[in-house]
Amino acid sequence: MRKRHFSPLRVFLAATVILVALGLYVVANAIQFAADYRSVTHTYTVLRHLDRIESLKHQAVAESRGYLLAGRAENRDNFWRIAGELQRESDLLTELVIDNTAQHDRVIQMRRTLDARLRLSVQAMQTWRAGVTGPQKGVPPLSAIRAGDRDVALRLEQLRNAENVLLSMRSQRAERSAWLTLLAAGIGIPLSLLLIGHAQRLLARENRVRQQAEASASASNSELNATVQQLARLSDSMASLSQYSSMLQGASDAQELYEITAATFRRLLPGLGGYLYVIRASRDHAELVAQWGASVAPNDPAPALQSCWSVRRHAPYAMEDLRHGLRCAHIGRPSGAHDVHGLCVPLSAHGEVVGWLSLQGEGQGRIAEESLAVRLCEQLSLALANVRLRESLRHQAVRDALTGLFNRRYLEESLTREIARCQRRQQPLAVLMLDVDHFKAFNDRHGHAMGDAALAAFARMLKDKCRPEDIACRYGGEEFTLILPESDLPTALERAEDIRTSAALLRIGEAGGAALRITVSIGVALMPQHGEVGLELMRAGDRALYRAKHEGRDRVAVADEVPVLGRV
């Protein structure tokens, strides 16, 4: 029997069907990937609103406490302003999770808990009376306030945990789509190429009558190969973007972001030198934080913001010839004999430029993988903005806004930790309670602005006097606390006297040119002589501080030894 052969048309048809199916599958996965990316972005938005609500709640509580401590109307007005912002943020968060019933219910519960906590602060401010010491009628108990804080923190943590679970699921789904695309391409492309090769062998056996068809098939073959390569590049780009995004999400700080970025660009864009600039908080210049690849042109390590065209235009800026064309000012003229081209991409998040990326390589023209570089920079911009936000929130949670010292919350946590550490090492620990003398009269005479300037000047001096292991805190109002680990009584007295003398030498400027002076009274308590827990030491230090004030102020007093709680 005569052996039957498939016609070239049928073979090409089969290859075309496979490629079209593969293309449709890749497009479908790309659409799914885009949807997953939008879901991930939505989750990041919800997390940012949760962080914003938590920050505003801490600010509101701090302002209410400031009002209760100092009785300043400014603190009360700030509390109401922040409470309004909390309401708006809560409304936005409710709208964001409206499509998620479980999260929506958690947001409603969180808002109720937050409203209850704010009502406690409002009740405390409304019933507070100046000049009254001890418990005041109508003021909520401290236990209720702490319970309210814990409830709000618990609700926020539940919401954040649920969003992180959603983020993990969506990221995994995006990665799965990318890998499935690679798998389909790995099977479909070789099979298509095999069919095309078979068709070419069949066409070689055809007579001269079909030469025109052979040429047409060859042209179709080239077109199909180009499509295959384009699909392969698209698949690789999607997988690289997914992997880069996943690694950025896991970065704990900005330095890790820089290292991940350098490694990713070095792998995906070989042959190009990269320079990552981040704008400083002062907004006066940028700083070179990461560099990779070969240097083909000198670059300024601390350029001004306007030196980069991409920052000015808020858009990528391609330089096809750095030697003769217009280039950014932070890039110097190449010194070698080869032509050099470059690309600068701004890093922008939430409407603010936080830095830029500069890529440079040998040759003229545009960078081949420009679109991939821009997409990678979009991922980096969001991740850098999120890391900065987290660092800012961490700083606000433990620092006093006026003085830059640690706040009372950090004081209570660190004092317990340092006492335990010194007890393990069998070392002493000293606590200094400091109070600016006649501060209310100072404020009344010179104004709150000068009062704030005096507190800030005293705080700077206190930080200058601290060892690396010392912990300086603003206890509240004009009161400060200094923890001196591994310091005995003579050392603590010497340090206290040095601080008292330095405070008396401070000069606080006034509009008229006069230099104002302050003095401080200091109470010293030592562990274990005056107590072995933080509350005991602080109370002993307070008693010594009050004795120093009664004895004339501007002096140092040591606490009397008292029996430790729980001992006979």
Secondary structure, DSSP 8 states (H G I E B T S, - for coil): -------HHHHHHHHHHHHHHHHHHHHHHHHHHHHHHHHHHHHHHHHHHHHHHHHHHHHHHHHHHHHHHH--HHHHHHHHHHHHHHHHHHHHHHHHTTT-HHHHHHHHHHHHHHHHHHHHHHHHHHH--TT--S--TT---HHHHHHHHHHHHHHHHHHHHHHHHHHHHHHHHHHHHHHHHHHHHHHHHHHHHHHHHHHHHHHHHS-GGGHHHHHHHHHHHHHHHHHHHHHHHHHHHHHHHHHHHHHHHH--SHHHHHHHHHHHHHHHSTT-EEEEEEE-TTSS-EEEEEEES---S-B-SS--GGG-HHHHHTS-EEES-TTTS---TTB----SSS-EEEEEEEEEETTEEEEEEEEEEESSS--TTHHHHHHHHHHHHHHHHHHHHHHHHHHHHHB-TTT-SB-HHHHHHHHHHHHHHHHHHT--EEEEEEEETTHHHHHHHH-HHHHHHHHHHHHHHHHHT--TT-EEEEEETTEEEEEEET--HHHHHHHHHHHHHHHHH--EE-TTS-EE---EEEEEEEETTT-SSHHHHHHHHHHHHHHHHHTTSSSEEE------TT--
